[in-house]
Amino acid sequence: MKNKTMALLSMVALVLIATIIVAQSNTTYLKRIIGCKNITSSIMEPLYGNCTRDYTERVCQDPPLNTTCQNEAKTHTYKCITSTGTVQKSSLDCSPNSFEISRELTTLKHKIEFSDWGMCTQESDNVIICDSKFDGNSDGKCTSGESCTKFLVTSDGVESYVRNSRDDWVVGDDSFFLEKLQALEVAK
C-alpha cells in the first residue's frame, strides 16, 4: 500500500511539473504588421526646351578708334519652360496597420486591425495602446480626453479596456462613444 501511495504521489508530482513546464513554454508573441500601399497622383509640371532670343550687337574692327563699326544680328539660345504637362508620380506609403498576437501552444491567434481607427503602439511585452484618430492625435499615446483602447495580452486571451475623459482604464466608459476596437480571433 505504501508503494502504491508513493507511486501515485510521484505521478501527481510529474503531472504538476509537466503542467508548469507547458504553461511556462506557452510563449506569447506580439507582431506589428506594416502595410504598404502605392499612391499615385498626377502633377502639372513645367516642360523645358530651348528658347532663342535675337538681338543686335555692335561690332567694331578697329578698337579703340571704332571707325569701322557695324550692327550684327545675333541669336542667343537658352533653356526655358516651353509648356506644361501632366506627369504621373507614385510613392509607397508604409505604416503599421495591425498587431498579431499568437501563442506557441494554440492554433488560434488574435488580430487587432487599427488602420481605420488610429495608431497602436506596443507599450510593454503584453500591453498595446491604441489612440483614436477621430478625437485624438493618433500617435499611439493616450492622454486625457482622447478615446483610447488598451489591450492586455494574458496567457488566456486578450483583455480590452477603454478610456476617454477618465484617467484610468475601465471595461466600459460612458464617455467613450466610438466604435470599439477589437482583438479578433483568427486561424494561424
C-alpha positions as CSV (number, residue, x, y, z in Angstrom):
1,M,0.0,0.0,0.0
2,K,2.8,2.4,0.8
3,N,4.5,1.7,-2.6
4,K,1.2,2.4,-4.4
5,T,0.7,5.7,-2.4
6,M,4.3,6.7,-3.3
7,A,3.8,5.8,-6.9
8,L,0.5,7.8,-7.0
9,L,2.2,10.8,-5.4
10,S,5.1,10.6,-7.8
11,M,2.6,10.5,-10.8
12,V,0.8,13.6,-9.4
13,A,4.1,15.4,-8.9
14,L,5.2,14.6,-12.5
15,V,1.8,15.8,-13.9
16,L,2.2,19.1,-11.9
17,I,5.8,19.6,-13.1
18,A,4.7,18.9,-16.7
19,T,1.8,21.3,-16.4
20,I,4.1,24.0,-15.1
21,I,6.7,23.4,-17.9
22,V,3.9,23.6,-20.5
23,A,2.4,26.7,-19.0
24,Q,5.9,28.4,-18.9
25,S,6.7,27.4,-22.5
26,N,3.4,28.8,-23.9
27,T,5.2,32.0,-25.0
28,T,3.1,34.9,-26.4
29,Y,4.3,36.8,-29.4
30,L,3.2,40.3,-30.4
31,K,4.0,41.1,-34.0
32,R,3.4,44.6,-35.6
33,I,2.3,44.3,-39.2
34,I,3.2,47.1,-41.6
35,G,1.0,47.6,-44.6
36,C,2.1,49.5,-47.8
37,K,0.0,51.0,-50.5
38,N,1.1,52.6,-53.7
39,I,-0.1,56.2,-54.0
40,T,-0.3,57.7,-57.5
41,S,-1.0,61.3,-58.4
42,S,-1.0,63.5,-61.5
43,I,1.0,66.7,-61.2
44,M,1.2,69.5,-63.7
45,E,4.9,70.2,-64.2
46,P,6.8,72.6,-66.5
47,L,8.4,71.1,-69.6
48,Y,11.8,72.5,-70.6
49,G,13.2,73.1,-74.0
50,N,15.4,75.6,-75.9
51,C,14.4,79.1,-76.5
52,T,16.1,81.7,-78.6
53,R,16.4,85.4,-78.4
54,D,17.5,87.6,-81.3
55,Y,19.5,90.7,-80.5
56,T,21.7,93.3,-82.3
57,E,25.3,93.7,-81.3
58,R,27.6,96.5,-82.4
59,V,30.9,95.0,-83.7
60,C,34.0,97.1,-84.4
61,Q,37.1,96.0,-86.3
62,D,39.5,98.8,-85.2
63,P,39.4,99.3,-81.4
64,P,40.0,101.7,-79.7
65,L,39.2,104.1,-82.6
66,N,36.0,102.2,-83.6
67,T,35.6,103.8,-87.0
68,T,34.6,100.6,-88.8
69,C,31.7,99.5,-86.6
70,Q,28.6,97.9,-87.9
71,N,25.5,96.2,-86.3
72,E,25.3,92.4,-86.4
73,A,22.2,90.3,-85.8
74,K,22.9,87.5,-83.2
75,T,20.9,84.7,-81.6
76,H,21.2,83.6,-78.0
77,T,19.9,80.0,-77.2
78,Y,19.0,79.1,-73.6
79,K,16.9,76.6,-71.5
80,C,13.4,77.7,-70.8
81,I,9.9,76.5,-69.9
82,T,8.2,75.7,-73.3
83,S,4.9,74.3,-71.9
84,T,3.4,72.3,-69.1
85,G,2.4,68.6,-69.0
86,T,0.8,66.1,-66.7
87,V,3.3,63.8,-65.0
88,Q,2.3,60.7,-63.1
89,K,4.1,60.4,-59.7
90,S,3.9,57.3,-57.5
91,S,5.2,56.7,-54.0
92,L,5.0,53.9,-51.5
93,D,3.2,54.8,-48.2
94,C,4.0,52.3,-45.5
95,S,2.7,52.4,-42.0
96,P,1.7,50.0,-39.2
97,N,-1.9,48.8,-39.6
98,S,-2.3,45.8,-37.3
99,F,-0.9,43.6,-34.5
100,E,-0.9,39.8,-34.5
101,I,-0.9,38.1,-31.1
102,S,0.0,34.4,-31.2
103,R,0.9,31.7,-28.6
104,E,3.1,28.7,-29.1
105,L,0.7,26.1,-28.0
106,T,-2.6,27.2,-29.7
107,T,-3.9,27.1,-33.2
108,L,-5.6,30.5,-32.9
109,K,-4.2,34.0,-32.9
110,H,-5.7,37.4,-32.3
111,K,-5.5,40.3,-34.7
112,I,-6.0,43.9,-33.9
113,E,-6.7,45.8,-37.1
114,F,-6.3,49.5,-36.4
115,S,-5.5,51.2,-39.7
116,D,-9.0,52.8,-40.0
117,W,-9.2,53.6,-36.2
118,G,-6.0,55.3,-35.2
119,M,-2.5,54.3,-34.2
120,C,-1.5,51.5,-31.9
121,T,1.9,51.0,-30.2
122,Q,3.3,48.3,-28.0
123,E,3.8,49.7,-24.6
124,S,5.4,46.6,-23.0
125,D,5.7,42.9,-23.6
126,N,2.0,42.4,-23.1
127,V,0.3,45.8,-23.5
128,I,-0.9,47.5,-26.7
129,I,-2.2,51.1,-26.5
130,C,-4.4,52.5,-29.4
131,D,-5.1,56.2,-29.8
132,S,-8.1,57.2,-31.9
133,K,-7.6,59.5,-35.0
134,F,-11.2,60.7,-34.6
135,D,-10.8,62.7,-31.3
136,G,-7.1,62.2,-30.6
137,N,-3.8,62.9,-32.3
138,S,-3.3,59.2,-33.3
139,D,0.2,59.0,-32.0
140,G,-0.3,55.7,-30.1
141,K,0.0,57.5,-26.7
142,C,-3.1,58.1,-24.7
143,T,-3.7,61.4,-22.9
144,S,-6.8,62.7,-21.1
145,G,-9.7,63.5,-23.5
146,E,-8.6,61.1,-26.3
147,S,-10.6,58.0,-27.0
148,C,-8.2,55.1,-26.4
149,T,-8.2,51.4,-26.1
150,K,-5.8,49.3,-24.1
151,F,-5.2,45.6,-24.9
152,L,-3.7,43.4,-22.1
153,V,-2.4,40.1,-23.5
154,T,-2.7,37.3,-21.0
155,S,-2.0,33.6,-21.2
156,D,-5.8,33.1,-21.5
157,G,-6.5,35.7,-24.2
158,V,-6.7,39.4,-24.8
159,E,-8.5,41.8,-22.4
160,S,-9.8,45.1,-23.7
161,Y,-10.1,48.4,-21.7
162,V,-11.1,51.9,-22.8
163,R,-11.0,55.4,-21.6
164,N,-11.8,58.9,-22.8
165,S,-12.5,61.5,-20.2
166,R,-11.1,59.3,-17.5
167,D,-7.5,58.9,-16.4
168,D,-7.9,55.2,-15.6
169,W,-8.7,52.2,-17.8
170,V,-12.1,50.5,-17.5
171,V,-14.1,47.8,-19.3
172,G,-16.8,50.4,-20.1
173,D,-16.6,54.2,-20.2
174,D,-19.8,56.2,-20.8
175,S,-17.8,59.0,-22.4
176,F,-16.3,56.5,-24.9
177,F,-18.6,56.9,-28.0
178,L,-16.5,55.5,-30.8
179,E,-16.9,52.0,-32.3
180,K,-14.9,49.8,-30.0
181,L,-11.6,48.4,-31.4
182,Q,-11.4,44.7,-31.0
183,A,-8.9,41.8,-31.0
184,L,-10.5,39.3,-33.3
185,E,-9.6,35.5,-33.2
186,V,-8.3,34.2,-36.5
187,A,-6.7,30.9,-37.5
188,K,-2.9,30.7,-37.6
